[in-house]
Amino acid sequence: MRVQETTTFLYLLSQLLPKDRYNKNNPFAKILSGEAETELVYEDKYAVAFKSTGAQVKKHFLVIPKVPAVDLTDFMEKASPEQVNGYMRAIQEVVHQQGMSPKAELMAGSSELGYRVTFNTGVHGRQTVPHCHAHVMGGEQLQPHFVGITQEKVDQIKEQGATEVLDKLEANGMITKCETAKNLARQMVRTIVKSRSRNA
């Protein structure tokens, strides 16, 4: 069995276990206990971070809390406010230390830097390791990350430069009902339309 298949199996098995579903033999638990080695890029009393072995972009790090939690939901139920705050601050530290923070660029009048933080949770969220972890990605222009919208559809919006395409995608359920994603998608279309009218 490959590593990804094994970790997926461990995650599914953890879902069948009673109340505390946490599996102490998962790969990230072994990193925290020192049983497995990895090169850490950050560590404090709340979290550790290291490069993703399955990096999807130029900069891709995993930040895991030291709380034994299966996923983000489990972490939020188990962690104290101090641990939650500490974990979020650890994620922000990784962003700063790895040069992905847009703060300095924004102050200089540019916004070219940026990053994405993703929590895959559960089977539908495609979580493969049964320990809460954040994917922190950046270092290059990332692809749109709207649920149900493909790059092909984004290109279609660019080509037509009209919001009616977006309305059709929403009506057909191609874009998530999440208001934040809808607003970001609409903002993207407005930007494209403005840039086209400026270039015309």
N, C-alpha and C positions, 0 to 999 in steps of 0.2 A: 504494500500500500504506500502511495506517495505521501509526503509530509502534509500537503493540503487535505488529502482525503482522510488522513489519520486525525488531523485537528478538527475537521468537520464532523467526523464520527464521534470524537470526544465531546464536541459541543452538543451534538444531538443526544448523546448518552447523558450529559449533564442535565438536560431538560427533563429527563425521566426520574432523576434522583429526588428524594424528599426535600423538604423545606430549604436547607442550605444546599443549593445545587452546585456549589463551587468545587471544582476538581483540582486538588492540590498537585496533581501530576501534569497539568497543562504546561506547555512550553514557557509561557511568561512567568508562571509561578516558579519554575525552575531557575529562571534568570534572577528573580527576586531573592530566591533562597541561596543562590550561588552555585547550584548544581549544574547549571548551563552557563556557558560563557558567551558574552557578546560585548562588542566595543560600545560603551556608553558615551553619548555625546552630552548628557546632562543627568545629574542626580541631586536630589535634596531629600528631606525627610518624608515628602509626600509622594514622590514619583521618580521614575527613571525614563530616559529616552534613548533611543538607538536608531540607526539607519534601518529602513525596511529592506529585507532581503528580496522582496518582490516589488521593488520600486517601479512606480508607474510614470513618474516624472523626474526631472532633474534633481529636485530635493524632496525626499519622502522619508519622514521619520515617524516612529511609533512612540507615543507617550503613554506609559501605563502607570496607574495609581498603585500605591503599596497596600491599598485595601483589597482583601481577597474577595473580589466581586466578579460575577460571571459576565455582566454586561453593564451598560450605562444605567439601566433601570435598577439593577441590583446594587450598583455603586451608590446611586442616589438614596436608596432605602437604608443602606448600611453605614454610609459615611457621615461623619459629624460635619457641621457647617465649616469648621476649621479645615477638615480634610478636603471638602469640596472646593473651598477657596484656594487652598494650597495646590490642589491639582490643576485648577484653571490657571493659576499663576505660573505653574511649571510649564504648561503648554505655551503661555505667552513668553516665558524665558527662552524656550527652544526657538520660537519664531524670531526673537531678537538676536539671539546668539548665532543663528544660522543665516542671518542677513535677509530675512523675508519680510520684515516689518515695513509697512509703507509710511510710517510716521516721519522719518527723516526726509523721505522723498516728497511727501506732501508739504512739509515745511519749506522745501526748496522749490515748490511750485510744480512738481511732477508727481504722478501717481502710478509709476510703472511697476513698482514692487507690490507684492500682495501675497496672499496665501489662502489655503482652504483647510478647514478642520472638519473631519468627518468621523462619526461614530457608526460603525456597522453593528447593528444590534439584532440578534436572532437570525433564524433561518432565512426569512424574507429579506432581511437586511444584509445577507451574505456574510455574516460573521463566521470566521473560520477558527479562531482561537478563543476558547471559553474563559477569557479574562478581559475585563473592560480595557479598552485601549482606543486612543485617538490617533487617526492618521493625520499628520500635518504635512501638507504638500505645497510646493511653490518652486521658485527658481526659474519659472518660465510662464508663458501665457497658458493658462489652463483652459480646457474645453468647458462649454456650458454644462451645468450640473443640475438641470431641471429633470424631475421625475417624468418619464414618459416622452421627453422631447429629444429627438436624435439630432446629430450634426446635420443630417440631410434636411431636416425640417428647419433648422437654424439657417442653412444656406438658402432655402426656399424663401424665408422671411427676408433675408438680405437681398435676394434677387428682386423680389416684388416690392420691397420697401414699403409695405402697407400693413396697418394694424388689423385689417380684416382677416389676414392669414392667421394671426394670433387668435382672433375671436373664433375662427373655425376649429383651430386646434383645441381650444378650451371646450367648445361645444361638443367635440368628438371625444373628449376625455383624454386627449393626448398630452395635456399639461396638468400637473398635479393641482388639486383643489387648494393647496397651501397658499394662503394669501401672499406670503413673502415671495414665493417663487413666481406667482403671477405678476406681482409688482415689479420684480427684477426683470422679468421677461418683457413687460410693457416698457420699462425704462430702456432696455436694450433696443427695442424697435424704435422708440423715439429718437435715440442717439443715431441709429442707422439712417433714419429718415432725414434728420437734421444734417448729417454729414453729406448725404446725397444732394440735398437742396443747396448746400454750400458749394459743392463741387460742380453743380449744374451750370 
